[in-house]
Amino acid sequence: MADLVFGCTGASAERYAATPTLSFALTVTESSGAAVHAIVLRCQIRIEPHRRRYSATEARRLHDLFGDTSRWADTVKPIQLAIVTTTVPAFSALTEINVQMPCTYDLEVASARYLQALDDGTIPLLFLFSGTVFLAQGSGYAVELVPWSAEASFRMPVSVWQDVVNLHFPDSAWLRCSRDTLDALSAFKSARALPTWDATLTALLAQANEGSPAPAPEAPAVDVKPRDSAGNTEARKP
């Protein structure tokens, strides 16, 4: 029986991908001496937002996701980032592979909204592994399952996510709206001869801010404490 240990050693933006893509460097160690012919590997990647500290500005941006900071001990939960599948080629003892993960910049998706809210530091990620292991045995093969206990933690720098976004959408962001809203924006833009959609939204914000009250003072930075075993933050596989 294979004894597999997984790890993540790095992450980078895939510079020549057609769409925003993250590349994770994974290591797979087999310590029983079995010869691995191949692994069909399934990686579930989750963000663990309770495992980092947030500035007051970041906390304001995350209000839509987690609510008021006074409730974060209860509302801050793991966020699903992606599920990707890859094939690990034959190896003995140790191998390294790159797993590519397509990214979305749709700000209606919880993971994208969370990542967009961060300025610096690291993003706590948890990799949960499952899949099928093919072991070479004589003239044939043995088939085993990757244990559901197989997992790895990794703190990805926020700068890596920013690199991914800036490669494809430099100094910009995407918002989705209904056709009726787009028609109304188009009419507003045309009536005022505004040159771009950015100028249109800026004009709307300026109009909305006329006579608005002064902003409230900044709240202190927020440190979300990791939960204990009864805090329901332990990741589970479906």
C-alpha positions as CSV (number, residue, x, y, z in Angstrom):
1,M,0.0,0.0,0.0
2,A,1.4,3.4,-1.0
3,D,2.1,6.0,1.7
4,L,1.6,9.4,0.1
5,V,2.4,12.8,1.5
6,F,1.4,16.0,-0.4
7,G,2.8,19.5,-0.1
8,C,2.7,22.8,-1.9
9,T,5.9,24.7,-2.2
10,G,5.0,27.7,-4.4
11,A,2.6,29.6,-6.6
12,S,2.9,31.8,-9.6
13,A,0.9,33.6,-12.3
14,E,0.9,31.6,-15.6
15,R,2.1,34.4,-17.9
16,Y,1.2,32.8,-21.3
17,A,-2.3,31.4,-20.4
18,A,-5.2,32.6,-22.5
19,T,-7.2,33.3,-19.3
20,P,-6.1,34.2,-15.7
21,T,-4.4,31.1,-14.4
22,L,-2.5,30.2,-11.2
23,S,0.2,27.6,-11.2
24,F,0.8,25.7,-7.9
25,A,4.0,23.7,-7.4
26,L,3.1,20.4,-5.6
27,T,5.3,17.7,-4.2
28,V,4.2,14.1,-3.8
29,T,6.3,11.8,-1.5
30,E,5.9,8.1,-1.4
31,S,7.7,6.6,1.6
32,S,6.8,2.9,1.5
33,G,9.0,2.1,-1.4
34,A,6.2,1.3,-3.8
35,A,6.6,2.2,-7.5
36,V,3.8,4.6,-8.5
37,H,2.8,4.2,-12.1
38,A,0.4,7.2,-12.1
39,I,-2.0,9.1,-10.0
40,V,-5.3,10.6,-11.2
41,L,-5.3,13.5,-8.6
42,R,-8.3,15.7,-7.6
43,C,-7.4,18.8,-5.7
44,Q,-10.0,20.8,-3.8
45,I,-8.6,24.2,-3.0
46,R,-10.1,26.3,-0.2
47,I,-9.4,29.7,1.3
48,E,-9.2,29.8,5.1
49,P,-9.9,33.5,5.8
50,H,-9.9,33.1,9.6
51,R,-6.1,32.3,9.5
52,R,-4.9,35.9,8.7
53,R,-5.1,39.4,10.0
54,Y,-7.0,42.2,8.2
55,S,-6.5,46.0,8.0
56,A,-9.4,48.3,8.6
57,T,-9.6,49.0,4.9
58,E,-9.7,45.3,4.1
59,A,-12.4,44.7,6.8
60,R,-14.6,47.4,5.2
61,R,-14.3,45.7,1.8
62,L,-15.2,42.4,3.3
63,H,-18.4,43.6,5.0
64,D,-20.6,42.2,2.2
65,L,-19.1,38.8,2.7
66,F,-18.7,38.5,6.4
67,G,-20.9,41.3,7.9
68,D,-19.8,43.5,10.8
69,T,-16.5,42.7,12.3
70,S,-18.1,42.1,15.7
71,R,-19.7,38.9,14.2
72,W,-16.6,37.6,12.4
73,A,-16.0,34.9,14.9
74,D,-19.2,33.3,13.7
75,T,-19.4,34.5,10.0
76,V,-15.9,34.0,8.7
77,K,-16.0,30.5,7.1
78,P,-13.8,28.7,4.5
79,I,-14.4,29.8,0.9
80,Q,-14.3,27.3,-2.0
81,L,-11.7,28.5,-4.5
82,A,-11.5,25.7,-7.1
83,I,-11.5,22.0,-7.8
84,V,-8.9,20.9,-10.4
85,T,-7.9,17.5,-11.7
86,T,-4.4,16.5,-12.9
87,T,-2.4,13.4,-13.7
88,V,0.8,12.6,-11.8
89,P,3.3,10.6,-14.0
90,A,5.3,7.6,-12.8
91,F,7.7,8.1,-10.0
92,S,9.5,6.6,-7.0
93,A,10.0,8.3,-3.6
94,L,9.4,11.9,-4.7
95,T,8.1,13.9,-7.6
96,E,7.2,17.5,-8.3
97,I,4.3,18.7,-10.5
98,N,2.6,21.9,-11.5
99,V,-1.1,22.2,-11.1
100,Q,-2.8,24.9,-13.0
101,M,-6.0,26.6,-11.7
102,P,-8.1,28.8,-13.9
103,C,-9.2,32.0,-12.0
104,T,-12.4,34.1,-12.2
105,Y,-12.5,37.8,-11.8
106,D,-16.2,37.9,-11.5
107,L,-16.8,40.0,-8.4
108,E,-20.1,38.3,-7.8
109,V,-18.2,35.1,-7.0
110,A,-17.3,35.0,-3.3
111,S,-13.7,33.9,-3.8
112,A,-13.0,36.7,-6.3
113,R,-14.6,39.3,-4.0
114,Y,-12.5,38.1,-1.1
115,L,-9.2,38.1,-3.0
116,Q,-10.0,41.6,-4.5
117,A,-10.4,43.0,-1.0
118,L,-6.8,42.1,0.1
119,D,-3.9,44.6,-0.1
120,D,-0.9,42.6,1.0
121,G,0.2,39.7,3.2
122,T,-0.7,36.1,2.4
123,I,-3.7,34.1,1.5
124,P,-4.1,30.9,3.7
125,L,-5.0,28.0,1.3
126,L,-5.9,24.4,2.1
127,F,-5.5,21.7,-0.5
128,L,-7.7,18.6,0.0
129,F,-6.6,15.7,-2.1
130,S,-8.5,12.6,-3.4
131,G,-8.2,10.4,-6.5
132,T,-6.8,7.0,-7.7
133,V,-3.3,5.6,-7.4
134,F,-1.9,3.0,-9.9
135,L,1.0,1.0,-8.4
136,A,3.3,-1.1,-10.6
137,Q,3.3,-4.7,-9.3
138,G,5.2,-7.3,-11.4
139,S,3.6,-7.5,-14.8
140,G,0.4,-5.7,-13.7
141,Y,-0.9,-2.9,-11.6
142,A,-2.7,-2.4,-8.2
143,V,-5.2,0.3,-7.8
144,E,-5.7,2.3,-4.6
145,L,-7.5,5.4,-3.5
146,V,-5.7,8.6,-2.3
147,P,-6.7,8.8,1.4
148,W,-9.2,11.4,2.2
149,S,-7.0,12.6,5.0
150,A,-4.4,13.8,2.4
151,E,-4.1,17.6,2.6
152,A,-1.6,20.4,2.5
153,S,-1.5,24.0,3.7
154,F,0.1,26.9,1.8
155,R,0.2,30.7,2.3
156,M,0.1,32.3,-1.1
157,P,1.4,35.9,-1.3
158,V,-1.4,38.3,-2.2
159,S,1.0,39.7,-4.8
160,V,0.7,36.4,-6.8
161,W,-3.0,36.9,-7.1
162,Q,-2.5,40.5,-8.1
163,D,0.0,39.4,-10.8
164,V,-2.6,37.0,-12.2
165,V,-5.2,39.8,-12.4
166,N,-2.9,42.5,-13.7
167,L,-1.6,40.3,-16.5
168,H,-5.1,40.1,-18.1
169,F,-6.9,43.1,-16.6
170,P,-4.3,45.8,-15.8
171,D,-5.7,48.6,-13.6
172,S,-9.3,47.4,-14.2
173,A,-12.0,45.2,-12.8
174,W,-15.2,43.5,-14.2
175,L,-18.7,44.0,-13.0
176,R,-21.8,42.1,-14.2
177,C,-25.2,43.8,-14.5
178,S,-28.6,43.1,-16.0
179,R,-29.5,44.3,-19.5
180,D,-32.0,46.8,-18.0
181,T,-29.2,48.3,-15.9
182,L,-26.9,48.4,-18.9
183,D,-29.6,50.2,-21.0
184,A,-30.0,52.8,-18.2
185,L,-26.3,53.3,-18.0
186,S,-26.1,53.7,-21.7
187,A,-28.8,56.3,-21.7
188,F,-27.0,58.2,-18.9
189,K,-23.7,58.0,-20.7
190,S,-25.1,59.1,-24.0
191,A,-27.1,62.0,-22.5
192,R,-23.9,63.4,-20.9
193,A,-21.5,62.5,-23.8
194,L,-19.3,60.6,-21.4
195,P,-16.4,58.9,-23.3
196,T,-16.1,55.7,-21.3
197,W,-18.0,53.4,-18.9
198,D,-15.5,54.3,-16.2
199,A,-16.3,58.0,-16.7
200,T,-20.0,57.1,-16.5
201,L,-19.7,55.3,-13.2
202,T,-17.5,58.1,-11.8
203,A,-20.2,60.7,-12.7
204,L,-22.9,58.6,-11.1
205,L,-20.8,58.2,-7.9
206,A,-20.1,62.0,-7.8
207,Q,-23.8,62.7,-8.2
208,A,-24.7,60.2,-5.4
209,N,-22.1,61.6,-3.1
210,E,-23.4,65.2,-3.3
211,G,-24.5,66.1,0.2
212,S,-23.6,62.8,1.7
213,P,-22.4,62.8,5.3
214,A,-18.7,62.6,6.2
215,P,-17.3,59.1,6.4
216,A,-17.0,57.5,9.8
217,P,-13.5,57.1,11.3
218,E,-11.6,54.0,10.5
219,A,-12.0,51.0,12.7
220,P,-8.9,49.2,14.1
221,A,-7.4,46.3,12.3
222,V,-9.1,42.9,12.7
223,D,-7.5,39.7,13.8
224,V,-9.7,36.7,13.3
225,K,-8.7,34.1,15.8
226,P,-8.3,30.5,14.6
227,R,-11.1,28.3,15.9
228,D,-10.6,25.2,18.0
229,S,-11.9,21.7,17.1
230,A,-15.4,22.7,18.0
231,G,-15.5,25.8,15.9
232,N,-16.6,24.2,12.7
233,T,-13.7,25.5,10.6
234,E,-12.1,22.1,9.8
235,A,-12.5,21.5,6.1
236,R,-14.5,18.5,5.0
237,K,-14.6,16.9,1.6
238,P,-17.9,16.3,-0.1
